[in-house]
Amino acid sequence: MATAAKKSGAFMKPLKPSAELAKIVGDEPLARTEVTKRVWDYIKAHNLQNPANKRNILCDGALKAVMGKDEVTMFEMTALVGKHLS
């Protein structure tokens, strides 16, 4: 008989953000899901979605420090943010 899946998997494990990412999400350890939510909150609060293509994010200074370039897709964003978690 199979056991029930754990409710707290790898995505729920609190991870410490880098100094660059902490400027956006805060410096306390967070689950990956919460980091993604806070990055999106930041993007929306600063109106950083490309108006011509909402799937692209236009990076301001703080986001560029994390992403490494001026514009990223929302699919690239998750991988790039992941490099700033430990």
C-alpha positions in Angstrom: 0.0 0.0 0.0 1.4 3.4 -1.0 1.9 6.0 1.7 0.6 9.5 1.4 3.0 12.0 -0.2 4.7 14.4 2.1 3.1 17.9 2.2 6.5 19.6 2.4 8.7 18.7 -0.5 11.7 20.4 -2.0 9.7 23.5 -3.1 8.6 24.1 0.5 12.1 23.9 2.1 13.1 27.4 3.3 16.2 28.6 1.4 18.3 31.7 2.1 18.3 34.3 -0.7 21.5 35.9 -1.9 22.2 39.5 -1.0 20.9 40.6 -4.5 17.7 38.6 -4.3 17.2 39.7 -0.7 16.7 43.3 -1.9 13.6 42.1 -3.7 12.2 39.3 -1.4 13.7 40.1 2.0 16.6 38.3 3.7 14.7 35.6 5.7 14.8 32.0 4.4 11.8 31.3 2.2 10.2 28.4 0.3 10.8 28.6 -3.5 7.1 29.1 -4.0 7.1 32.2 -1.7 10.2 33.6 -3.5 8.5 33.3 -6.8 5.4 35.0 -5.4 7.4 37.9 -4.0 9.4 38.3 -7.2 6.1 38.6 -9.1 4.7 41.0 -6.5 7.8 43.1 -7.1 7.5 42.9 -10.9 3.8 44.0 -10.8 4.4 46.7 -8.2 7.1 48.3 -10.4 5.3 47.7 -13.7 8.1 45.6 -15.2 6.2 43.4 -17.6 6.9 44.2 -21.2 3.6 45.9 -22.5 4.1 44.3 -25.9 4.6 40.8 -24.5 3.5 40.3 -20.9 5.6 37.0 -20.7 8.8 39.1 -20.8 10.1 40.9 -17.7 12.0 44.2 -18.2 14.6 44.3 -15.4 15.3 47.4 -13.3 18.5 47.7 -11.4 17.6 45.3 -8.5 16.2 42.6 -10.9 19.1 42.9 -13.3 21.5 42.1 -10.4 19.6 38.8 -10.0 18.8 38.0 -13.6 22.0 39.2 -15.2 20.3 40.8 -18.2 17.9 43.6 -19.2 15.0 41.4 -20.2 14.0 37.8 -19.3 11.1 35.5 -20.1 9.0 34.3 -17.2 10.2 30.8 -17.9 13.9 31.9 -17.6 13.2 33.8 -14.5 12.5 30.8 -12.3 15.9 29.2 -13.2 17.8 32.4 -12.7 16.2 33.1 -9.3 17.0 29.5 -8.3 20.7 30.3 -8.6 20.3 32.9 -5.9 18.9 30.5 -3.3 21.0 28.3 -0.9 
